[in-house]
Amino acid sequence: MAGNLALTGILVALLKNVYQRPRPTIQHLVEEGGFSFPSGHALASTLVVGALVIIVSQRVKNRHLRHLLQVLLMVFILTIMTSRVYLGVHYPTDVLGSLFLGLGMLHIEFPYYDKLRFQWRFRRKQN
């Protein structure tokens, strides 16, 4: 996960400088500097909490508890995204783009995580 967050920081800085989208011109509840797209908060929360959703789906055996935790975690991501728009520091498309970018990153990397997890467990059982 630490690698995810480091990659997120680099990716957000790169994309902000490529697109250079100005922040909304409405009165902000908080002041943010820099450009608007992508939303670092939305992307980081999608990666971290999205990873937790996947881990919960793999590890929690009780179906009702698993679904409850997944829904709560997804609501948490949506709350962060909504707050960025409500505070006036991002457009809705900024947070939606960040959500899709984060989901794409999770989709690419989790097959590798599963493969490594299997290898680690296999090595532990051999020792």
C-alpha positions as a printed NumPy array, in Angstrom:
array([[  0.   ,   0.   ,   0.   ],
       [  2.891,   2.367,   0.659],
       [  3.991,   1.874,  -2.931],
       [  0.464,   2.732,  -4.055],
       [  0.502,   6.008,  -2.173],
       [  3.948,   6.936,  -3.487],
       [  2.814,   6.173,  -7.033],
       [ -0.36 ,   8.173,  -6.408],
       [  1.608,  11.242,  -5.34 ],
       [  3.784,  11.084,  -8.441],
       [  0.826,  10.423, -10.739],
       [ -1.281,  13.247,  -9.278],
       [  1.585,  15.751,  -9.598],
       [  2.257,  14.654, -13.174],
       [ -1.402,  14.762, -14.265],
       [ -2.04 ,  18.121, -12.568],
       [  0.844,  19.619, -14.548],
       [ -0.26 ,  17.971, -17.796],
       [ -3.915,  19.082, -17.615],
       [ -3.491,  22.311, -15.576],
       [ -7.216,  22.528, -14.942],
       [ -8.019,  25.505, -12.697],
       [-10.019,  24.948,  -9.55 ],
       [-13.714,  25.922,  -9.458],
       [-14.308,  29.666,  -9.262],
       [-17.057,  29.408,  -6.651],
       [-16.375,  30.575,  -3.112],
       [-14.369,  27.816,  -1.428],
       [-14.976,  26.618,   2.101],
       [-11.255,  25.805,   2.268],
       [ -8.409,  27.16 ,   0.175],
       [ -6.392,  24.759,  -1.946],
       [ -3.492,  25.681,  -4.153],
       [ -2.498,  24.159,  -7.446],
       [ -4.613,  22.668, -10.151],
       [ -7.878,  20.78 ,  -9.86 ],
       [ -7.563,  17.542, -11.857],
       [ -7.053,  14.863, -10.624],
       [ -8.204,  14.895,  -7.019],
       [ -5.415,  13.465,  -4.881],
       [ -7.814,  12.828,  -1.996],
       [-10.245,  10.906,  -4.189],
       [ -7.494,   8.889,  -5.864],
       [ -5.689,   8.004,  -2.626],
       [ -8.92 ,   7.035,  -0.86 ],
       [ -9.977,   4.916,  -3.836],
       [ -6.666,   3.056,  -3.771],
       [ -6.417,   2.532,  -0.007],
       [-10.074,   1.883,   0.771],
       [-10.577,   0.023,  -2.521],
       [ -7.733,  -2.3  ,  -1.544],
       [ -9.484,  -2.87 ,   1.784],
       [-12.72 ,  -3.727,  -0.069],
       [-10.842,  -6.369,  -2.058],
       [ -9.095,  -7.746,   1.023],
       [-12.395,  -7.911,   2.924],
       [-13.942,  -9.825,   0.014],
       [-11.074, -12.331,   0.165],
       [-10.737, -12.727,   3.922],
       [-14.12 , -12.238,   5.618],
       [-16.058, -15.499,   5.451],
       [-19.374, -14.352,   6.937],
       [-21.387, -13.177,   3.93 ],
       [-23.482, -10.59 ,   5.796],
       [-20.494,  -9.077,   7.564],
       [-18.495,  -9.052,   4.317],
       [-21.245,  -7.18 ,   2.448],
       [-21.754,  -4.74 ,   5.317],
       [-18.046,  -3.917,   5.462],
       [-17.824,  -3.534,   1.686],
       [-20.797,  -1.16 ,   1.596],
       [-19.426,   0.909,   4.5  ],
       [-16.023,   1.18 ,   2.833],
       [-17.57 ,   2.226,  -0.49 ],
       [-19.718,   4.831,   1.279],
       [-16.521,   6.16 ,   2.865],
       [-14.941,   6.643,  -0.588],
       [-18.086,   8.379,  -1.87 ],
       [-18.158,  10.629,   1.206],
       [-14.595,  11.783,   0.566],
       [-15.383,  12.42 ,  -3.094],
       [-18.546,  14.348,  -2.245],
       [-16.717,  16.434,   0.357],
       [-14.115,  17.567,  -2.204],
       [-16.883,  18.879,  -4.465],
       [-18.856,  20.353,  -1.532],
       [-15.787,  22.222,  -0.295],
       [-15.505,  23.793,  -3.741],
       [-11.968,  22.584,  -4.452],
       [-12.873,  20.109,  -7.227],
       [-15.361,  19.688, -10.014],
       [-17.436,  16.475,  -9.993],
       [-15.501,  15.294, -13.044],
       [-12.216,  15.659, -11.116],
       [-13.288,  13.204,  -8.446],
       [-14.99 ,  10.855, -10.916],
       [-11.858,  10.781, -13.06 ],
       [ -9.798,  10.037,  -9.953],
       [-12.204,   7.269,  -8.954],
       [-11.904,   5.592, -12.361],
       [ -8.135,   6.029, -12.381],
       [ -7.903,   4.418,  -8.934],
       [-10.196,   1.55 ,  -9.89 ],
       [ -8.111,   0.964, -13.004],
       [ -4.919,   0.868, -10.949],
       [ -6.485,  -1.619,  -8.52 ],
       [ -7.682,  -3.754, -11.417],
       [ -4.154,  -3.874, -12.836],
       [ -2.239,  -4.517,  -9.629],
       [ -4.4  ,  -6.897,  -7.593],
       [ -3.813,  -9.942,  -9.806],
       [ -0.096,  -9.453,  -9.056],
       [ -0.865,  -9.093,  -5.349],
       [ -2.804, -12.362,  -5.385],
       [  0.039, -14.127,  -7.177],
       [  2.63 , -12.836,  -4.679],
       [  0.384, -13.684,  -1.734],
       [  0.116, -17.259,  -2.982],
       [  3.908, -17.491,  -3.394],
       [  4.525, -16.106,   0.122],
       [  2.07 , -18.551,   1.674],
       [  3.615, -21.455,  -0.257],
       [  7.138, -20.526,   0.918],
       [  6.   , -20.234,   4.531],
       [  4.469, -23.692,   4.441],
       [  7.687, -25.158,   3.038],
       [  9.857, -23.708,   5.836]])
